[in-house]
Amino acid sequence: MCPPMPPIEESVRQLTEGIRQVVTEAVASKKLVPGEYTAFRWNLRDFKYGDLGVEQPAADGEDIRVKDWHKAWDVLEPEVKALEIFKRVFSALQEAYPSLPVNEWLDSLMKELIWGMLLEDSSEQGSPEEIRARFFDDLQGGPVRHTAQIFLVGVALRSDAIEVGTGVRIRKPRKEEFERPQLPYLVGHFPRFPSAIVEIETTGPRDRPPQQLQIDVHRCIALFRLFRVGSVKYWHYDMRTSSVVTRWPRGRAGSGDETPALETYVIAPEDEPLLQRFWQTVTPKLPTDIYHFRGRASHTTLAYDRYSDGVLQNGIIERRIANAIMGLEALFLREKDELSYRLGLRVGKLISIVCNYNPLEVAESLKDAYEIRSAFAHGDQLSKRTGKKIERKYSSTKKLLLTVLDYLRVALVATVMSGVNKVDLISLIDNALLDPRENDRLRSDMSGAIQVFSYPEITFGYPEEWRALVERHPEFLPRFPNIAKAIDVAFKRTFHATGLLDHEVYFLGRLVAEEYMEILLLCANGYGIGAQKLLRGMYERAVTACYLRAHPEEVENYLSFHKVAAHKFLKAVEASMGNEVFSPEQATKIEEEFNEVKGRFLVTDCKVCNTTRLNHTWSSRDLVSMARTSDDLWRLLIPAYYKPTREAHSTMGAIFSRLDPEAASRGEGFVFDGSAQHAPADEALMVAHHILLIVLGLQKEHFRLEALEPMLQSCFEDFLVVWKN
């Protein structure tokens, strides 16, 4: 079919302007008067989102009056169709598209345009230009876009949104979505929130069944339900189509079940690559019968239905466990099998290959779950003895339930990904228990499932440098747990401060311990110069902590100088970024706090002129003078302060330290040395180790941590052994 000619497009644009004029005049003359209806609107406060979804915020609501324009078309149709431009457009479209129901389609276009002009929020309709563009897509028979918003429970996420796959996005709900007016009969006593919203967008041929979007929605729900153990279900979903002339798929489909999820799992940032790969690999393999309205029964669908019952249906735990076991039976048992024993062997074997689970633990868990299933199936109660055993082994029956549901979830996905039929898969698993070659074959058949459940191999850093550090200092790693334990004792404890000095000694020491780990990370990857740059700050904090303990009278100056630093920062921001970054109230507060304390930090600028200036630091002593007050830290002044300062600043020394001396000796001139910096790394790590021990000793003395005494003795001995060369 030929595309519409520009004159037709221009005529439709003119028709749009004609409709706008008719609408404007009808509203102004009160020929078109909106009706009104009462709606309810929530006002939400403290809207927060956590690992279980939206945390219930404080809320109140109000009845409001909303305009209703549903009679607009009846009033405006005669006037619009009396326009000359309407008649020209109608004739032109009939001539260009004789096989189409032009009268019907043109009515649809005009209704959409009128609604867009009248509604206060016309975001659903789009601008007149967008509506016209979609109308011409309809005329040309081009592809049509279907979208759905699914309101889910049972899954939450830590990122704001995740692009799961092509045309599929999951995101956190937004506060404004729940503050829109609603019909009163749809409002409960309290606002209810989905834990996530999934957005689906598909583009396809115009003649595809409109029910396909609903099938896509249910496939999406099945995939999220299988990614982790969670009671993933939809409360409702909203559908839209880009077509102006067709009304389906459009509207809201409800599940009839808006109960909360029994179990909710959270997608952490590190899980996102795994979810994306799961989506990409499992989607094309997932049997249609699992999510299609007219799906046929099979052992896979039966297992999925039992899994869904286990995660979705509330009630006694025994029933849910029985559903999980029956789901596994559907996958791995034949009619005459010895039930419990065979089930444990087969599931344990399969899951150990796919997920590297311990097969004995899997079999043991299934044996315990089967005992509960049998009792439930025969109308018996769980005995006290069995109940105590379950509590002892799993901490709760609920924990056993979630474990068995996870086995069923993994087994379902593995079965789907393998493509092996039930009988052949059971035989293969049984043979793999006895024959190594069959075990290799089973592993090969499960390669797709193994890929789905394994995290991507992503390495940050240089493993060869890790090995090089261990080879240079073979005693470092074996003795590292000692200092790690000392750090935990010193800092991972309930901290009770009795004064300002306690706060500074503790938190400065905590920063030193963290910087030691940062330096270790750089040194282990060959970045010795980078580690030395961090060493400078670590040393300054250690010196400050020791100095303040020796001179507690200066603690107040140390704290007050923060107001001077904040004032300097304010002036720097205003000079480089303008006065709009800080509010007038914030700037005024910073100025007032600065003026309160600046007198403490004025020093003589010129004795002759008797002028003063603001000191650059909080103490009358500089850092070098402070370091002199501690013999141990004074001995580290060169490797921990002067050398790192040269590397951290823009000095010629920083350049020289990165040049290749051998290239210069060969007459090749200045050549940047990009190789690993082993010698600077070793020096930085040794000095950082020494500083950390000094600070741990300070923590022990200041807070009287007697438990640290024997640990520190071991740590000092370790230091001498590790760095003996």
BELTA-V551725 format. One record per residue. RES is the residue in three letters. PSI is psi in whole degrees, 0 to 359 (999 if undefined). OMEGA is omega in radians with two decimals (* if undefined). D_CENTER is the distance of its C-alpha to the mean C-alpha in Angstrom with 1 decimal. Layout:
res = (RES	RES)
psi = (PSI	PSI)
omega = (OMEGA	OMEGA)
d_center = (D_CENTER	D_CENTER)
//
This chain:
res = (MET	CYS	PRO	PRO	MET	PRO	PRO	ILE	GLU	GLU	SER	VAL	ARG	GLN	LEU	THR	GLU	GLY	ILE	ARG	GLN	VAL	VAL	THR	GLU	ALA	VAL	ALA	SER	LYS	LYS	LEU	VAL	PRO	GLY	GLU	TYR	THR	ALA	PHE	ARG	TRP	ASN	LEU	ARG	ASP	PHE	LYS	TYR	GLY	ASP	LEU	GLY	VAL	GLU	GLN	PRO	ALA	ALA	ASP	GLY	GLU	ASP	ILE	ARG	VAL	LYS	ASP	TRP	HIS	LYS	ALA	TRP	ASP	VAL	LEU	GLU	PRO	GLU	VAL	LYS	ALA	LEU	GLU	ILE	PHE	LYS	ARG	VAL	PHE	SER	ALA	LEU	GLN	GLU	ALA	TYR	PRO	SER	LEU	PRO	VAL	ASN	GLU	TRP	LEU	ASP	SER	LEU	MET	LYS	GLU	LEU	ILE	TRP	GLY	MET	LEU	LEU	GLU	ASP	SER	SER	GLU	GLN	GLY	SER	PRO	GLU	GLU	ILE	ARG	ALA	ARG	PHE	PHE	ASP	ASP	LEU	GLN	GLY	GLY	PRO	VAL	ARG	HIS	THR	ALA	GLN	ILE	PHE	LEU	VAL	GLY	VAL	ALA	LEU	ARG	SER	ASP	ALA	ILE	GLU	VAL	GLY	THR	GLY	VAL	ARG	ILE	ARG	LYS	PRO	ARG	LYS	GLU	GLU	PHE	GLU	ARG	PRO	GLN	LEU	PRO	TYR	LEU	VAL	GLY	HIS	PHE	PRO	ARG	PHE	PRO	SER	ALA	ILE	VAL	GLU	ILE	GLU	THR	THR	GLY	PRO	ARG	ASP	ARG	PRO	PRO	GLN	GLN	LEU	GLN	ILE	ASP	VAL	HIS	ARG	CYS	ILE	ALA	LEU	PHE	ARG	LEU	PHE	ARG	VAL	GLY	SER	VAL	LYS	TYR	TRP	HIS	TYR	ASP	MET	ARG	THR	SER	SER	VAL	VAL	THR	ARG	TRP	PRO	ARG	GLY	ARG	ALA	GLY	SER	GLY	ASP	GLU	THR	PRO	ALA	LEU	GLU	THR	TYR	VAL	ILE	ALA	PRO	GLU	ASP	GLU	PRO	LEU	LEU	GLN	ARG	PHE	TRP	GLN	THR	VAL	THR	PRO	LYS	LEU	PRO	THR	ASP	ILE	TYR	HIS	PHE	ARG	GLY	ARG	ALA	SER	HIS	THR	THR	LEU	ALA	TYR	ASP	ARG	TYR	SER	ASP	GLY	VAL	LEU	GLN	ASN	GLY	ILE	ILE	GLU	ARG	ARG	ILE	ALA	ASN	ALA	ILE	MET	GLY	LEU	GLU	ALA	LEU	PHE	LEU	ARG	GLU	LYS	ASP	GLU	LEU	SER	TYR	ARG	LEU	GLY	LEU	ARG	VAL	GLY	LYS	LEU	ILE	SER	ILE	VAL	CYS	ASN	TYR	ASN	PRO	LEU	GLU	VAL	ALA	GLU	SER	LEU	LYS	ASP	ALA	TYR	GLU	ILE	ARG	SER	ALA	PHE	ALA	HIS	GLY	ASP	GLN	LEU	SER	LYS	ARG	THR	GLY	LYS	LYS	ILE	GLU	ARG	LYS	TYR	SER	SER	THR	LYS	LYS	LEU	LEU	LEU	THR	VAL	LEU	ASP	TYR	LEU	ARG	VAL	ALA	LEU	VAL	ALA	THR	VAL	MET	SER	GLY	VAL	ASN	LYS	VAL	ASP	LEU	ILE	SER	LEU	ILE	ASP	ASN	ALA	LEU	LEU	ASP	PRO	ARG	GLU	ASN	ASP	ARG	LEU	ARG	SER	ASP	MET	SER	GLY	ALA	ILE	GLN	VAL	PHE	SER	TYR	PRO	GLU	ILE	THR	PHE	GLY	TYR	PRO	GLU	GLU	TRP	ARG	ALA	LEU	VAL	GLU	ARG	HIS	PRO	GLU	PHE	LEU	PRO	ARG	PHE	PRO	ASN	ILE	ALA	LYS	ALA	ILE	ASP	VAL	ALA	PHE	LYS	ARG	THR	PHE	HIS	ALA	THR	GLY	LEU	LEU	ASP	HIS	GLU	VAL	TYR	PHE	LEU	GLY	ARG	LEU	VAL	ALA	GLU	GLU	TYR	MET	GLU	ILE	LEU	LEU	LEU	CYS	ALA	ASN	GLY	TYR	GLY	ILE	GLY	ALA	GLN	LYS	LEU	LEU	ARG	GLY	MET	TYR	GLU	ARG	ALA	VAL	THR	ALA	CYS	TYR	LEU	ARG	ALA	HIS	PRO	GLU	GLU	VAL	GLU	ASN	TYR	LEU	SER	PHE	HIS	LYS	VAL	ALA	ALA	HIS	LYS	PHE	LEU	LYS	ALA	VAL	GLU	ALA	SER	MET	GLY	ASN	GLU	VAL	PHE	SER	PRO	GLU	GLN	ALA	THR	LYS	ILE	GLU	GLU	GLU	PHE	ASN	GLU	VAL	LYS	GLY	ARG	PHE	LEU	VAL	THR	ASP	CYS	LYS	VAL	CYS	ASN	THR	THR	ARG	LEU	ASN	HIS	THR	TRP	SER	SER	ARG	ASP	LEU	VAL	SER	MET	ALA	ARG	THR	SER	ASP	ASP	LEU	TRP	ARG	LEU	LEU	ILE	PRO	ALA	TYR	TYR	LYS	PRO	THR	ARG	GLU	ALA	HIS	SER	THR	MET	GLY	ALA	ILE	PHE	SER	ARG	LEU	ASP	PRO	GLU	ALA	ALA	SER	ARG	GLY	GLU	GLY	PHE	VAL	PHE	ASP	GLY	SER	ALA	GLN	HIS	ALA	PRO	ALA	ASP	GLU	ALA	LEU	MET	VAL	ALA	HIS	HIS	ILE	LEU	LEU	ILE	VAL	LEU	GLY	LEU	GLN	LYS	GLU	HIS	PHE	ARG	LEU	GLU	ALA	LEU	GLU	PRO	MET	LEU	GLN	SER	CYS	PHE	GLU	ASP	PHE	LEU	VAL	VAL	TRP	LYS	ASN)
psi = (134	146	154	144	150	322	324	317	317	322	321	324	317	323	320	315	323	318	318	318	318	315	313	315	323	322	317	322	359	18	326	109	127	147	178	150	159	131	164	139	128	146	114	138	148	50	112	157	132	197	352	8	211	126	135	111	166	140	145	173	173	150	135	160	131	137	144	117	26	343	4	316	320	322	319	342	311	319	319	317	349	351	139	322	327	316	321	317	316	314	317	319	321	322	320	329	68	337	354	152	75	321	312	313	322	323	316	317	313	322	316	317	317	316	317	327	330	326	140	322	99	23	328	321	323	175	161	323	317	319	316	320	319	326	317	330	318	314	322	353	26	179	151	146	127	138	152	142	118	125	105	155	160	351	137	169	153	328	159	323	154	127	102	314	184	116	14	127	134	139	167	146	155	146	315	339	338	3	13	149	141	154	137	323	351	357	131	184	332	149	145	142	132	157	342	157	127	132	125	136	124	144	130	182	152	334	9	151	133	337	348	325	319	323	318	321	313	330	318	316	318	320	316	326	331	346	319	167	109	153	61	121	164	144	314	168	146	134	146	157	149	347	136	332	350	146	0	138	131	143	192	135	125	155	341	1	104	33	155	162	141	318	135	129	158	140	108	161	323	344	345	315	325	319	316	320	321	313	315	322	326	326	308	343	342	124	135	328	339	324	354	148	326	37	143	149	140	175	329	314	324	317	318	319	319	321	314	318	320	324	338	324	121	164	198	146	324	320	318	321	319	320	317	316	318	328	318	323	321	329	325	3	144	172	322	12	152	113	287	314	310	319	313	317	311	313	317	317	312	313	331	327	317	317	4	29	157	116	329	321	321	312	320	317	319	326	316	319	324	326	319	318	317	318	316	315	331	11	16	157	155	127	155	322	314	320	317	323	317	316	319	320	326	0	332	157	328	321	320	318	310	326	313	323	323	320	317	317	311	316	321	311	318	318	316	316	329	326	7	137	165	311	313	323	317	315	319	318	314	316	325	338	339	330	119	326	322	328	318	322	318	317	322	316	333	10	322	318	322	318	321	320	2	142	148	143	94	125	127	118	191	99	328	331	327	313	322	320	316	322	323	327	74	340	352	305	316	331	354	322	333	313	330	320	322	320	317	316	321	324	335	73	166	120	122	110	140	359	176	323	321	317	313	318	318	308	326	321	322	322	321	316	320	320	329	317	322	318	319	318	316	316	322	343	14	6	72	320	318	321	322	326	321	331	326	312	322	317	316	319	321	317	316	316	314	320	316	324	324	338	69	341	346	1	319	322	320	316	318	331	343	327	328	316	321	323	318	318	317	313	323	319	315	323	324	336	356	176	3	350	312	140	158	324	318	315	319	318	317	317	315	316	325	315	332	327	350	333	333	337	20	133	161	130	315	118	327	312	348	42	159	164	166	128	153	353	177	344	155	344	145	176	322	318	321	319	330	337	353	113	317	315	329	322	344	9	317	304	337	347	300	313	314	326	320	321	327	334	168	78	162	329	322	326	312	324	347	8	152	109	328	324	320	320	335	4	20	1	202	119	126	133	105	9	170	145	78	313	311	326	316	318	315	318	321	315	318	321	315	314	317	318	321	316	322	322	321	317	317	315	315	319	4	52	87	332	340	340	304	327	316	325	315	321	322	321	319	317	315	324	315	319	28	336	999)
omega = (-3.08	3.07	-3.14	3.13	3.12	3.11	3.11	3.13	3.13	3.12	3.11	3.08	3.11	3.07	3.11	3.14	3.08	3.11	3.14	-3.14	3.11	-3.13	-3.10	-3.12	-3.14	3.13	-3.12	-3.12	-3.11	2.99	3.06	-3.12	-3.12	2.92	3.11	3.01	-3.13	3.07	-3.14	3.13	3.07	2.94	-3.03	3.09	3.13	3.14	-3.09	-3.10	3.14	-3.06	3.05	-3.12	-3.12	3.04	-3.01	-3.11	2.97	-3.05	2.88	-3.06	-3.12	3.00	3.12	3.10	-3.08	3.12	-3.12	-3.07	-3.00	3.11	-3.03	-3.09	3.13	-3.11	-2.96	-3.04	-3.11	-3.11	-3.13	-3.09	3.06	-3.14	3.09	-3.11	3.08	-3.11	3.14	3.13	-3.13	-3.13	-3.12	-3.13	3.11	-3.13	-3.08	-3.05	-3.03	-3.08	-3.07	3.06	-3.00	-3.11	3.13	-3.06	3.13	3.04	3.14	3.12	-3.07	3.08	-3.13	3.13	-3.13	3.11	3.14	-3.14	-3.03	-3.04	3.10	3.07	-3.09	-3.07	-3.13	-3.14	-3.06	3.13	3.07	3.12	3.14	3.14	-3.14	3.14	3.13	3.12	3.13	2.99	3.10	-3.11	-3.09	-3.14	-3.12	3.14	-3.12	-3.10	3.06	3.12	3.08	2.99	-3.08	3.12	-2.99	2.85	3.11	3.10	3.09	-3.13	-3.13	3.01	3.12	-3.14	3.12	2.99	-2.99	-3.12	-3.13	3.10	3.13	-3.10	3.05	-3.09	3.03	3.02	-3.14	-3.05	-3.04	3.14	-3.08	3.11	3.07	3.14	3.12	3.04	-3.03	-3.08	3.08	-3.04	3.08	3.12	3.12	3.09	-3.14	-3.01	2.96	3.11	3.10	3.05	3.12	3.12	3.13	3.04	3.10	3.09	-3.09	-3.12	-3.05	-3.07	3.11	-3.11	3.13	3.12	-3.10	3.12	3.11	3.08	3.10	3.12	-3.09	3.02	3.12	3.13	3.12	-3.13	3.10	3.14	-3.10	-3.11	3.07	3.07	3.12	-3.13	-3.05	3.10	3.12	2.97	3.05	3.01	-3.12	-3.09	3.05	3.07	3.11	-3.09	3.07	-2.93	3.08	-3.04	-3.07	0.06	-3.13	3.09	-3.07	3.04	-3.13	3.14	-3.03	-3.13	3.11	3.06	3.14	3.09	3.06	3.14	3.09	3.04	-3.11	3.07	3.11	3.13	-3.14	3.10	-3.00	3.09	3.12	3.10	-3.13	3.12	3.07	-3.11	-3.07	-3.03	-3.06	-3.07	-3.11	-3.10	-3.04	-3.12	3.13	-3.09	-3.12	-3.02	-3.11	-3.12	-3.08	-3.12	3.11	-3.12	3.05	3.13	3.13	-3.14	3.09	3.12	3.13	3.12	3.11	3.09	3.13	3.08	-3.11	-3.10	-3.01	-2.97	3.10	-3.13	-3.09	-3.09	-3.09	3.13	-3.12	3.08	3.12	3.09	3.13	3.13	3.14	3.05	3.09	3.08	-3.14	-3.11	-2.87	3.14	2.97	-2.95	-3.00	-3.11	2.98	-2.76	-2.94	-3.06	-3.13	-3.12	3.14	-3.14	-3.03	-3.14	3.12	-3.14	-3.09	-3.05	3.08	3.11	-3.04	-3.02	-3.14	3.04	3.06	-3.05	3.13	3.10	3.11	-3.12	3.14	3.12	-3.14	3.09	3.12	3.13	-3.14	3.09	3.10	3.14	-3.12	3.12	-3.14	-3.09	-3.11	3.07	3.13	3.03	3.08	-3.11	3.12	-3.14	3.12	3.13	3.12	3.12	3.14	3.13	-3.11	-3.04	-3.00	-3.09	3.06	3.07	3.11	3.12	3.09	3.10	-3.10	3.10	-3.10	3.06	3.10	3.07	-3.13	3.11	-3.13	-3.11	3.11	-3.12	3.13	3.12	3.14	-3.07	-3.09	-3.09	-3.14	-3.13	-2.97	-3.07	-3.12	-3.13	3.12	3.13	-3.13	3.13	3.13	-3.14	-3.13	3.08	-3.03	-2.97	-3.14	-3.14	3.07	3.07	3.10	3.13	3.10	3.12	3.11	3.13	-3.11	-3.06	3.11	3.12	3.11	3.13	-3.13	-3.00	3.12	3.12	3.12	3.11	3.12	-3.13	3.02	-3.11	-3.03	-3.12	3.13	3.09	3.06	-3.14	-3.12	3.11	-3.14	3.12	3.13	-3.07	-3.01	-3.12	-3.02	-3.07	-3.14	-3.08	-3.10	3.14	-3.14	-3.12	3.08	3.12	3.11	3.09	3.13	-3.12	-3.08	-2.94	3.13	-3.08	3.04	-3.00	3.10	-3.13	3.08	-3.14	-3.11	-3.10	3.14	3.14	-3.04	3.14	-3.11	-3.00	3.03	3.09	3.12	3.07	3.11	-3.14	3.12	-3.14	3.05	3.12	3.10	3.11	3.10	-3.14	3.14	-3.13	-3.12	3.11	3.02	-3.12	-3.09	-3.14	3.09	3.10	3.14	3.10	3.09	-3.09	-3.13	3.13	3.12	-3.14	-3.12	3.13	3.11	3.12	-3.12	-3.13	-3.14	-3.12	-3.13	3.11	3.12	-3.10	-3.08	3.13	-3.12	-3.11	-3.10	3.07	3.13	-3.14	-3.08	-3.11	3.06	3.13	3.05	3.13	3.12	3.12	3.08	3.14	3.11	-3.10	3.12	3.12	-3.13	-3.12	-3.02	-3.03	3.12	-3.05	-3.05	-3.08	3.08	3.07	3.09	3.14	3.13	-3.12	3.13	3.13	3.13	3.11	-3.12	-3.14	3.09	-3.12	3.12	-2.98	-2.97	3.12	-3.14	-2.96	3.06	3.11	-3.11	3.10	3.11	-3.12	-3.12	-3.11	-3.11	3.11	-3.14	3.06	3.12	3.14	-3.10	-3.11	-3.00	-3.07	3.05	3.09	3.03	-3.05	-3.13	3.12	3.09	-3.11	3.14	-3.10	3.10	-3.09	-3.09	-3.12	3.11	-3.13	-3.14	-3.03	-3.08	-3.09	-3.05	-3.07	-3.04	3.14	3.09	3.11	3.10	-3.12	-3.06	-3.10	-3.12	-3.08	3.03	3.10	3.12	3.09	-3.09	-3.09	-3.13	3.12	-3.13	-3.10	-3.13	3.10	3.11	-3.14	3.11	3.12	-3.10	3.13	-3.11	3.13	3.13	-3.14	-3.11	-3.12	3.11	-3.05	-3.02	-3.09	3.07	3.12	-3.13	3.14	-3.12	-3.11	3.13	-3.14	3.11	3.09	-3.14	3.14	-3.14	3.12	3.11	-3.11	3.07	3.06	3.09	3.10	-3.13	-3.09	-3.03	-3.07	3.11	3.14	-3.06	-3.13	-3.14	-3.02	-3.13	3.11	-3.13	3.09	3.10	-3.12	3.10	3.08	3.09	-3.12	-3.12	-3.13	-3.08	-3.02	-3.07	-3.13	*)
d_center = (46.6	47.3	44.8	46.0	48.3	47.4	50.3	48.6	45.3	47.2	49.1	45.9	44.7	48.0	47.7	44.4	46.2	49.1	46.8	45.2	48.7	49.8	46.7	47.3	51.0	50.6	48.2	50.5	53.6	52.0	52.9	49.2	48.1	44.8	44.7	42.5	40.6	39.0	35.2	32.9	30.1	27.7	27.1	23.9	23.6	20.8	18.1	15.1	11.9	10.9	10.0	12.9	12.2	14.6	16.8	20.4	21.5	25.1	26.7	30.0	31.3	34.3	36.4	36.7	39.0	37.5	39.6	40.4	41.7	42.2	45.9	45.4	46.2	49.3	50.6	49.7	50.4	54.2	53.8	51.1	53.2	56.3	54.8	56.5	53.3	52.0	55.2	54.8	51.1	52.1	55.0	53.1	50.3	52.9	54.6	51.5	49.9	52.9	51.1	48.3	48.7	48.7	49.8	46.9	44.3	45.7	45.6	41.9	41.2	43.3	41.7	38.2	39.5	41.2	38.2	36.1	38.9	39.4	35.9	34.4	31.0	31.7	28.1	28.4	31.7	30.9	33.5	37.1	36.5	33.4	35.4	38.4	36.3	35.0	38.6	39.9	37.3	38.8	42.3	41.6	40.0	36.9	33.5	31.8	28.1	26.8	23.6	22.0	19.6	18.7	18.1	16.5	16.4	15.4	11.7	8.8	5.1	3.3	2.9	6.5	7.3	7.4	11.0	11.8	15.4	18.5	18.6	15.7	12.6	10.4	9.4	9.8	13.5	15.4	18.3	21.0	20.5	22.1	24.8	26.6	30.1	30.5	33.7	34.8	35.3	31.6	30.6	30.2	31.2	27.7	24.7	22.4	18.8	16.7	13.3	12.0	13.9	14.4	16.5	19.0	21.5	24.4	27.5	30.7	34.4	36.0	37.8	34.9	34.8	32.9	31.8	29.7	26.8	27.0	27.1	23.9	22.2	23.4	22.5	18.9	19.0	20.7	18.1	15.2	17.8	18.5	15.2	15.0	17.6	16.8	19.2	17.6	20.1	20.7	22.6	23.7	22.9	24.5	26.1	27.6	29.6	30.5	34.1	36.5	39.2	37.5	36.1	34.1	31.2	30.7	30.0	28.1	28.2	27.7	27.3	29.6	27.3	25.1	25.0	21.8	19.9	21.4	18.4	14.7	12.1	8.4	6.0	4.6	4.0	7.7	8.0	7.2	10.8	12.3	11.3	12.7	15.7	16.2	16.4	18.7	21.0	21.3	21.7	25.2	26.3	25.4	28.8	29.5	31.3	28.2	26.9	30.1	32.3	35.3	33.9	36.5	36.5	35.9	35.0	31.4	31.1	32.8	30.3	27.4	29.2	29.8	26.1	25.2	28.0	26.6	23.1	24.3	27.8	28.3	31.5	32.9	30.8	33.7	33.5	29.8	30.6	33.6	31.5	29.2	32.4	34.1	31.2	31.7	35.4	35.1	33.5	35.6	38.9	42.1	44.7	46.9	44.4	44.5	41.4	39.6	40.6	39.8	36.5	35.3	36.6	35.2	31.7	31.6	32.8	30.4	27.2	28.4	28.6	25.4	23.1	25.4	25.9	29.2	31.5	33.8	31.1	30.0	33.7	34.3	31.4	32.7	36.2	35.3	33.4	36.4	38.7	36.8	36.8	40.6	41.4	39.5	41.2	44.6	44.2	44.1	42.1	40.1	42.6	42.1	42.5	39.8	37.5	38.0	37.4	34.0	33.1	34.2	32.4	29.1	29.1	29.0	29.9	26.4	24.9	27.4	26.5	22.8	24.0	26.4	24.1	21.8	24.9	25.8	22.4	22.7	26.4	25.9	23.5	25.8	28.9	27.5	26.5	29.9	32.1	34.7	36.7	36.9	40.4	39.9	36.5	38.2	41.1	38.9	37.0	40.4	41.9	39.0	39.8	43.2	43.2	41.1	41.6	40.2	37.3	36.6	37.0	34.5	32.0	32.7	32.3	29.0	27.7	25.4	23.9	23.6	21.6	19.2	18.5	18.5	15.8	16.6	19.1	17.7	19.9	19.7	23.2	26.6	27.6	31.2	31.0	29.7	32.7	35.0	34.1	34.9	38.1	39.2	38.5	38.7	38.8	35.6	33.1	35.4	35.9	32.5	31.6	34.4	33.1	29.5	31.1	33.2	30.1	28.6	31.9	32.4	29.0	27.0	29.4	30.2	31.5	34.4	35.8	39.5	39.6	38.0	38.9	36.9	33.7	34.4	35.5	32.5	29.7	31.4	31.8	28.1	27.3	29.9	28.4	24.9	26.8	28.6	25.5	24.5	28.0	28.0	24.9	26.8	30.1	28.8	27.8	31.2	30.3	33.1	33.8	30.2	30.5	33.7	32.2	29.9	33.0	34.6	32.2	32.1	35.9	36.2	34.1	36.2	39.4	38.4	37.6	40.9	42.9	41.6	42.6	46.0	46.3	44.6	46.7	44.4	41.1	41.6	42.1	39.0	36.9	38.8	38.4	34.7	36.2	38.2	35.1	33.2	36.3	36.4	32.8	33.6	36.6	34.7	32.0	34.8	36.8	34.0	31.7	34.1	34.6	31.8	29.0	30.3	31.7	35.5	34.9	32.6	35.1	38.0	36.5	35.8	39.4	40.9	39.2	40.3	43.9	44.0	43.5	44.6	48.2	47.1	46.0	49.0	51.0	54.3	54.0	57.7	60.4	63.1	61.4	60.0	56.5	53.2	49.6	46.2	45.4	42.4	41.2	41.5	44.4	47.9	47.2	45.1	42.7	45.5	47.8	45.2	44.7	48.4	48.2	46.3	48.3	45.4	43.1	46.1	46.7	43.2	43.8	44.3	41.5	38.9	39.9	42.3	41.0	37.3	38.3	40.1	36.9	34.6	37.0	38.4	41.5	43.7	43.2	39.5	40.7	43.4	41.2	39.2	42.4	43.8	47.1	48.5	48.1	50.1	52.8	53.0	53.7	50.5	49.7	46.4	43.5	40.0	39.1	35.6	36.0	34.3	35.8	36.9	39.6	37.6	34.7	37.1	38.7	35.5	34.1	37.5	37.9	34.4	35.3	38.5	36.9	34.5	37.4	39.3	36.5	36.1	39.8	39.5	37.1	39.5	42.5	41.0	39.3	41.9	39.4	42.0	39.5	38.6	42.2	42.4	39.0	39.9	43.2	41.4	39.0	42.0	43.7	40.6	40.5	44.1	43.6	40.5	42.0	45.7	46.2)
//
